[in-house]
Amino acid sequence: MAKSLRASRNKVNKTLKRQSVFGEAAAAREQRLAAKLHQQAIEQALEEKLKEKSTPETNDDQMETQSSISLHKKRKLAQLAKKHKKEKRRRHK
């Protein structure tokens, strides 16, 4: 009787451990998805802002605007990557 109770308790503990590991993985997936959606929203807002602006008179102005937006996107992506890397390190400690 005691042996079967111990076995069932061990089985429950293993199941709980497995669920917590899967729960952390699911939370990480959800977090990555949220970050991706946030990034897409930022890009969409930048594109809308660009459309709202009046058309630049010269091609140079247009090129400058495009380069500043792409620079902003690159910085934002680098920021998100750095944040994700820190989070990943923190989770694996």
N, C-alpha and C positions, 0 to 999 in steps of 0.2 A: 504493500500500500504506500509506504513512504517513498519507495523507489519510483512509483508511477507519479506521485505528487511532485517529486523533484524533477522528473523528466518533463512533466507538463509545465512546471514553472520555468525550466530552462528553455523550453520551446517558446513560451510566451515572451521571455526576455529576449531571445534571439529575434523573434518577430518584431518586438518593439524597437530593438536596435536597428534592424533592417528598415523599418518604417521611418525612423528618425533620419537615417542616412538618405533614404529616398526623398524625404521631406526637405532636407537641406539642398539636395540636387534640384528638386522642383522649385524651391525658392530661388536658387541661383539662376535657373532657366528663366523664371519669371522676371527676375531682376535684369537679366540681359535683354529680354524682350522689351521691358519698360525703357531701358536705355536706348534701344534701337528705335522705338517709337518716338521717344523724346528727340532723338537726333533727326528723324524724318520731319517732325513738326518744326524743328529749328530751320531745316533746309527749306521747307515749304514757306515758312514765314519770311525768310530772306528773299525767296523768289517773288513772293507777293509784294514785298517792299520794293523790290527792283521794278516790278511792273507798275506800281503806283507812282514811282518817280517819273517826272517828265522826261521825254527822250532827250538825251544829250545832243548838243548841236554838232559836235565834232566826233570823229571816230576815236580820237585820243581820250576824250572824256569817257566814252563808252568803255574803252579798254581799261582805263583806270578804275572805273566802277566795278567791272568784272573781276579785275585782279584783287581789289580790296575785299570783295565778297568771297572769292575763292580762298584768300588768305584767312579770312574769318572762319570759313568752313574747316580749313586745315587745322587752325588753332583749336577749334572746338572739338574736332575729332581727336587731336592729340591729348586734349584735356580729358575727354571721356576714356581714352585708352589708358591713360595714366591712372585715372580713378579706378577703372576696372582691374588693372594690374595690382594696385594696392589692395583692393577688396579680395582679389584672388589669393594674394599672399597672406592676408589676414585669415582667410578661411582655412588655409592649409597648415597654419601653425598649430 
